[in-house]
Amino acid sequence: MSLSSPRVLAVIPPMTQLNTPYPSTAYLTGFLRSRGIHAQQVDLALALVLELFSPAGLDQIRDAVLALPDAERTPQTAWFSAEFPAIAAATPRVIAFLQGRDPTVAHRINTRSFLPEGARFASLDNYVDEDGGDPLAWAFGALGLQDRARHLATLFLNDLADVLRDAVDARFEFVRYAESLAAAQAHFDPLAEALAAPPNLVDRTLHALTLAALLQHQPDVVLLSVPFPGSVYAALRIAQTIKAARPEVVCVLGGGYVNTELRELAEPRVFDVVDYVTLDAGERPLLALLEHVAGKRSKTRLVRTFWRDQGQVKYTNFVEPDIPFDDVGTPTWDGLPLDRYLSLLDMLNPMNRLWSDGRWNKLTVAHGCYWKKCSFCDVSLDYISRYEAASAEVLVDRIEAIVKETGQTGFHFVDEAAPPKALKALAEELIRRGVAISWWGNIRFEKTFTPELAQLLADSGCIAISGGLEVASDRLLQLMKKGVSIEQVARVTKAFADAGVLVHAYLMYGFPTQTTQDTVDALEYVRQLFENGCIHSGFFHRFACTVHSPVGMNPAEYGVTLQPLPADGRFAKNDIAFIDPTPTDHEGLGQGLKKGLYNFMHGIGVDSDIRSWFSVRVPKTTVPRRFVERALER
């Protein structure tokens, strides 16, 4: 192929988010257009869900349910069959309501008689009001009509997704679609078998949407951005459709999943459906690749790119400097149907709801992480290790351009850890120009975030911040090189909370050498942070070791032994199992941690003995009862 100016189409494959576009295509489209390249974008994740839940899609789901053998019928498919007329009538109204086009239907949704209720509505039993009143009143308050209806509508869509999973595709989920086929999967065989299987309703729908996008945009190059394992299968199905319909179109695979899991790609079958796989920041590799497609550059001068040659995978990395962060241009959402995204309200955790409720313009304050020392993090990879910040003037220019384009002033800063110096300058520039936005993002709970800086950020529009408290143990925080202490976290979080900012803590358990005592003490620290009004929400996740982290690269330093990876693995490589000689029942303790945290978020049991949350026998905490209170006094 020799093209003077290739036409590029950037694709968001299923599944990522339904409330807002995943930002990768917006960044790439904005950058390519800034270089005079014809670039368009399409969100096939949103399009797939809207098509499946359209009247025609629901009819096809019903056909699939009716075709099930008796042995394969489930309570959800029985509910769908019995309630189908009501489901078919309600679904268009639910979709319109979640898109913000029909807000008054909230009144009918809240009656609990408009929506047919499947198994997902059983979760409301967790919120039974002790006085026999509205079970959701504690979560949404007496006046939260829209929020209440959005949660009920989200449960209804989750019921429909369950029917799809039971009747059509056992791998279907709104976010983690067919995730097990790709996550830390050393062998390509599961994906290859899935791609070779006869297409089901989901596959056929995606096939039709892909053909429609090809017809509309007539691309020469298609960029498939796969941020998560749950978007890999669908991305390859899209590429498969493109290769069958228009084999001359160049398909390129990239994104967060590729950057972390496919760095040692050696599986030639991947290139049956895609032509190239690129690593790390996409701007420079894409410029080199587009020059090659136009006949202006040989394959030996590609940048960070895998390709296949005579059945063997080749990797070419002609050394050229990356595009400076100041020069990557302004992301654009032009071409994406911003009025059709679904504002879901799935989890009632106040920070988690920001992820799925409302449409946020996603923007990066700085590339990489200014700290890049945490031992659980992929600090060896470009998205962490290469730190570059844009000036406050450039950032606010981008913000103003995005608000002008989208008409929306909500921003999610998607940095690994937004730098305090850059946030201070950004806040001052927003205030100086009188730019009114709402924003939230992730930080490190470091001492630079003084009460004065927290108030300044709040004045500039900061509504929420999240940060890693992780193991809530000074010994383990030091071992993981987090660079913070619990006292410091208490003071920083309190400063933000006092400024009216929602504070969320990311928490971890199962870190190497973590003992039962460490775990119990961690929950006590968390209890005290809630008790003293420092944090409003949190989430505990189990530590996972990756090959690109300091723990994965130097396991002996952390007292663990890595399990060997498959010697013949030629596909994904990221998570790695390890043996920790410390005799701790992380599985049993994890349930207690999550139970305690869930109740603390709702103001329940904040003054109770921490041992009461664990179903296994645990020791008494060694943390002084007023530790956080005294830390705040100091």
MODA-V129705 format. One record per backbone hydrogen bond with DSSP energy under -0.5 kcal/mol. NH is the residue of the N-H (numbers start at 1). CO is the residue of the C=O. E is the energy in kcal/mol with one decimal. If there is no record, write none. Layout:
# MODA-V129705
((NH & CO & E) (NH & CO & E))
This chain:
# MODA-V129705
((3 & 293 & -0.7) (8 & 38 & -2.8) (9 & 221 & -2.5) (10 & 40 & -2.8) (11 & 223 & -3.2) (12 & 42 & -2.4) (13 & 11 & -0.7) (13 & 225 & -0.7) (25 & 22 & -0.6) (27 & 23 & -2.4) (28 & 24 & -2.5) (29 & 25 & -3.0) (30 & 26 & -2.0) (31 & 27 & -2.4) (32 & 28 & -2.9) (33 & 29 & -2.3) (34 & 30 & -1.6) (35 & 31 & -0.8) (35 & 32 & -0.9) (36 & 33 & -1.9) (37 & 32 & -2.4) (39 & 37 & -0.7) (40 & 8 & -2.4) (42 & 10 & -2.1) (44 & 12 & -1.5) (44 & 42 & -0.8) (45 & 12 & -1.1) (47 & 43 & -1.7) (48 & 44 & -1.9) (49 & 45 & -1.7) (50 & 46 & -2.5) (51 & 47 & -2.1) (52 & 48 & -2.6) (53 & 49 & -2.0) (54 & 51 & -1.2) (58 & 54 & -2.9) (59 & 55 & -1.9) (60 & 56 & -1.7) (61 & 57 & -2.2) (62 & 58 & -2.6) (63 & 59 & -2.1) (64 & 60 & -2.0) (65 & 61 & -2.4) (66 & 62 & -2.7) (67 & 63 & -1.4) (68 & 65 & -1.4) (72 & 69 & -1.8) (73 & 69 & -0.5) (73 & 70 & -1.2) (78 & 74 & -2.4) (79 & 75 & -2.3) (80 & 76 & -2.3) (81 & 77 & -2.3) (82 & 78 & -2.5) (83 & 79 & -2.3) (84 & 81 & -0.8) (87 & 83 & -2.7) (88 & 84 & -3.3) (89 & 85 & -1.6) (90 & 86 & -2.3) (91 & 87 & -2.6) (92 & 88 & -0.6) (93 & 89 & -0.5) (94 & 90 & -2.3) (95 & 91 & -2.7) (96 & 92 & -2.2) (97 & 93 & -2.4) (98 & 94 & -2.7) (99 & 95 & -1.4) (100 & 97 & -1.6) (101 & 96 & -2.6) (102 & 96 & -0.9) (105 & 102 & -1.3) (106 & 103 & -1.7) (107 & 104 & -1.4) (109 & 105 & -2.4) (110 & 106 & -2.4) (111 & 108 & -1.1) (112 & 109 & -1.5) (113 & 108 & -0.6) (114 & 108 & -0.7) (118 & 116 & -0.6) (121 & 118 & -1.3) (122 & 119 & -1.8) (123 & 120 & -1.5) (124 & 121 & -1.6) (125 & 122 & -1.9) (126 & 123 & -1.7) (127 & 124 & -1.7) (128 & 125 & -1.1) (129 & 133 & -0.5) (132 & 129 & -2.1) (137 & 134 & -1.4) (139 & 136 & -0.6) (140 & 136 & -2.2) (141 & 137 & -2.5) (144 & 141 & -1.0) (145 & 143 & -1.9) (148 & 144 & -2.7) (149 & 145 & -2.2) (150 & 146 & -2.3) (151 & 147 & -2.2) (152 & 148 & -2.0) (153 & 149 & -2.7) (154 & 150 & -2.0) (155 & 151 & -2.1) (156 & 152 & -1.8) (157 & 153 & -2.1) (158 & 154 & -2.4) (159 & 155 & -2.0) (160 & 156 & -1.9) (161 & 157 & -2.3) (162 & 158 & -2.1) (163 & 159 & -1.7) (164 & 160 & -2.2) (165 & 161 & -2.2) (166 & 162 & -2.4) (167 & 163 & -2.7) (168 & 164 & -2.5) (169 & 164 & -2.3) (172 & 169 & -2.1) (177 & 175 & -1.2) (177 & 230 & -0.6) (178 & 171 & -2.3) (179 & 176 & -1.4) (181 & 178 & -1.3) (182 & 179 & -1.9) (183 & 179 & -2.5) (185 & 182 & -1.4) (186 & 184 & -0.9) (192 & 188 & -2.8) (193 & 189 & -2.8) (194 & 190 & -2.0) (195 & 191 & -2.6) (196 & 192 & -1.5) (197 & 193 & -0.9) (204 & 200 & -3.0) (205 & 201 & -2.4) (206 & 202 & -2.4) (207 & 203 & -2.5) (208 & 204 & -2.2) (209 & 205 & -2.2) (210 & 206 & -2.3) (211 & 207 & -2.2) (212 & 208 & -2.0) (213 & 209 & -2.1) (214 & 210 & -2.4) (215 & 211 & -2.3) (216 & 212 & -2.3) (217 & 213 & -2.5) (218 & 214 & -2.3) (220 & 7 & -2.9) (221 & 7 & -2.3) (222 & 250 & -3.1) (223 & 9 & -2.8) (224 & 222 & -0.6) (224 & 252 & -3.3) (225 & 11 & -1.9) (225 & 223 & -0.7) (226 & 224 & -0.7) (226 & 254 & -3.2) (227 & 225 & -0.7) (231 & 228 & -1.8) (232 & 229 & -1.4) (233 & 229 & -0.6) (235 & 231 & -1.4) (236 & 232 & -2.4) (237 & 233 & -2.1) (238 & 234 & -2.5) (239 & 235 & -2.3) (240 & 236 & -2.4) (241 & 237 & -2.2) (242 & 238 & -2.3) (243 & 239 & -2.6) (244 & 240 & -1.7) (245 & 241 & -2.2) (246 & 242 & -3.6) (249 & 246 & -2.1) (250 & 220 & -2.7) (251 & 249 & -0.5) (252 & 222 & -2.7) (253 & 276 & -2.7) (254 & 224 & -2.2) (257 & 226 & -2.1) (258 & 226 & -0.7) (259 & 255 & -2.4) (260 & 256 & -1.4) (261 & 257 & -3.1) (262 & 257 & -0.5) (262 & 258 & -1.6) (265 & 262 & -1.4) (266 & 570 & -2.7) (267 & 570 & -0.9) (268 & 266 & -0.8) (270 & 267 & -1.2) (271 & 268 & -1.6) (272 & 269 & -1.9) (273 & 270 & -1.3) (274 & 270 & -1.5) (275 & 251 & -2.4) (276 & 251 & -1.8) (277 & 306 & -1.7) (278 & 253 & -2.3) (279 & 304 & -2.1) (285 & 281 & -0.6) (286 & 282 & -2.3) (287 & 283 & -2.2) (288 & 284 & -2.2) (289 & 285 & -2.4) (290 & 286 & -3.0) (291 & 287 & -1.8) (292 & 288 & -1.9) (293 & 289 & -2.7) (294 & 290 & -1.9) (295 & 292 & -1.7) (296 & 291 & -3.3) (297 & 291 & -0.6) (301 & 298 & -1.7) (302 & 299 & -1.6) (304 & 302 & -0.5) (305 & 316 & -2.6) (306 & 277 & -3.4) (307 & 314 & -2.1) (309 & 312 & -3.1) (312 & 309 & -1.5) (314 & 307 & -3.9) (316 & 305 & -2.9) (318 & 302 & -3.2) (320 & 318 & -0.5) (327 & 324 & -2.0) (328 & 325 & -1.0) (332 & 26 & -1.9) (336 & 333 & -2.2) (338 & 336 & -2.0) (340 & 337 & -2.5) (341 & 338 & -0.5) (342 & 18 & -2.8) (343 & 98 & -3.0) (343 & 341 & -0.6) (344 & 342 & -1.4) (344 & 356 & -1.7) (345 & 150 & -0.6) (353 & 349 & -2.1) (354 & 351 & -1.2) (355 & 351 & -0.7) (355 & 352 & -0.8) (356 & 352 & -0.8) (357 & 353 & -2.4) (358 & 356 & -0.6) (360 & 358 & -0.6) (361 & 410 & -2.9) (362 & 360 & -0.7) (363 & 412 & -2.1) (367 & 388 & -3.0) (369 & 384 & -2.7) (370 & 417 & -0.5) (375 & 480 & -2.4) (377 & 374 & -1.4) (379 & 377 & -2.3) (380 & 548 & -1.2) (381 & 378 & -1.8) (384 & 381 & -1.5) (385 & 381 & -3.4) (386 & 382 & -1.8) (387 & 385 & -1.1) (388 & 367 & -2.3) (388 & 386 & -0.5) (390 & 365 & -1.3) (395 & 391 & -2.4) (396 & 392 & -2.5) (397 & 393 & -2.0) (398 & 394 & -2.2) (399 & 395 & -2.5) (400 & 396 & -2.7) (401 & 397 & -2.1) (402 & 398 & -2.4) (403 & 399 & -2.5) (404 & 400 & -2.2) (405 & 401 & -2.0) (406 & 402 & -3.1) (407 & 403 & -2.5) (411 & 438 & -2.9) (412 & 361 & -2.2) (413 & 411 & -0.6) (413 & 440 & -2.6) (414 & 363 & -2.0) (414 & 412 & -0.7) (418 & 442 & -3.1) (423 & 419 & -2.4) (424 & 420 & -2.4) (425 & 421 & -2.1) (426 & 422 & -2.6) (427 & 423 & -2.9) (428 & 424 & -2.4) (429 & 425 & -2.1) (430 & 426 & -2.6) (431 & 427 & -2.4) (432 & 428 & -2.5) (433 & 429 & -2.2) (434 & 430 & -0.8) (435 & 430 & -2.4) (436 & 434 & -0.7) (437 & 435 & -0.8) (437 & 460 & -0.5) (438 & 409 & -2.2) (439 & 461 & -2.5) (440 & 411 & -1.5) (441 & 464 & -1.2) (442 & 413 & -0.6) (443 & 466 & -2.9) (446 & 444 & -2.6) (449 & 446 & -2.0) (450 & 448 & -2.0) (454 & 450 & -2.8) (455 & 451 & -2.1) (456 & 452 & -2.1) (457 & 453 & -2.7) (458 & 454 & -2.1) (459 & 455 & -2.5) (460 & 456 & -1.4) (461 & 458 & -1.3) (462 & 457 & -2.4) (463 & 439 & -2.9) (464 & 439 & -0.9) (465 & 502 & -2.7) (466 & 441 & -1.9) (467 & 504 & -1.6) (468 & 443 & -0.6) (469 & 467 & -0.8) (469 & 506 & -1.7) (470 & 506 & -2.6) (472 & 469 & -1.8) (477 & 473 & -3.3) (478 & 474 & -1.8) (479 & 475 & -1.9) (480 & 476 & -2.6) (481 & 478 & -1.1) (482 & 477 & -2.5) (489 & 485 & -2.5) (490 & 486 & -2.5) (491 & 487 & -2.0) (492 & 488 & -2.6) (493 & 489 & -2.8) (494 & 490 & -2.0) (495 & 491 & -1.8) (496 & 492 & -1.9) (497 & 493 & -2.7) (498 & 494 & -2.8) (499 & 495 & -1.0) (500 & 497 & -1.7) (501 & 496 & -2.3) (502 & 463 & -2.4) (504 & 465 & -2.2) (505 & 537 & -2.0) (506 & 467 & -3.0) (506 & 504 & -0.5) (507 & 539 & -2.9) (508 & 470 & -2.0) (509 & 541 & -1.7) (514 & 511 & -2.4) (519 & 515 & -1.9) (520 & 516 & -2.5) (521 & 517 & -2.6) (522 & 518 & -2.1) (523 & 519 & -1.9) (524 & 520 & -1.7) (525 & 521 & -2.4) (526 & 522 & -2.2) (527 & 523 & -2.7) (528 & 524 & -2.3) (529 & 525 & -2.0) (530 & 526 & -2.1) (531 & 527 & -2.7) (532 & 528 & -2.0) (533 & 530 & -1.7) (534 & 529 & -2.9) (535 & 529 & -0.9) (536 & 503 & -2.8) (537 & 503 & -1.6) (539 & 505 & -1.8) (541 & 507 & -2.1) (543 & 509 & -2.9) (547 & 574 & -2.1) (549 & 546 & -1.3) (550 & 377 & -0.6) (551 & 375 & -1.9) (552 & 546 & -0.5) (553 & 549 & -2.3) (554 & 550 & -2.6) (557 & 554 & -1.1) (558 & 555 & -1.6) (559 & 556 & -1.4) (560 & 555 & -1.9) (561 & 579 & -2.1) (563 & 577 & -3.0) (569 & 566 & -1.5) (570 & 186 & -1.2) (571 & 186 & -2.4) (572 & 185 & -2.1) (573 & 261 & -2.1) (574 & 575 & -0.6) (576 & 545 & -2.7) (579 & 561 & -3.4) (580 & 578 & -0.6) (581 & 559 & -0.7) (581 & 579 & -0.6) (584 & 582 & -1.9) (586 & 584 & -1.7) (589 & 585 & -2.4) (590 & 586 & -2.3) (591 & 587 & -1.1) (592 & 588 & -0.9) (593 & 589 & -2.3) (594 & 590 & -2.2) (595 & 591 & -2.1) (596 & 592 & -2.7) (597 & 593 & -2.4) (598 & 594 & -2.4) (599 & 595 & -1.9) (600 & 596 & -2.4) (601 & 597 & -2.2) (602 & 598 & -0.7) (602 & 599 & -0.8) (603 & 600 & -2.0) (604 & 599 & -3.0) (608 & 605 & -1.5) (612 & 609 & -1.9) (613 & 610 & -1.2) (614 & 611 & -1.3) (627 & 624 & -1.9) (630 & 626 & -2.5) (631 & 627 & -2.1) (632 & 628 & -2.3) (633 & 629 & -1.6) (634 & 630 & -2.0))
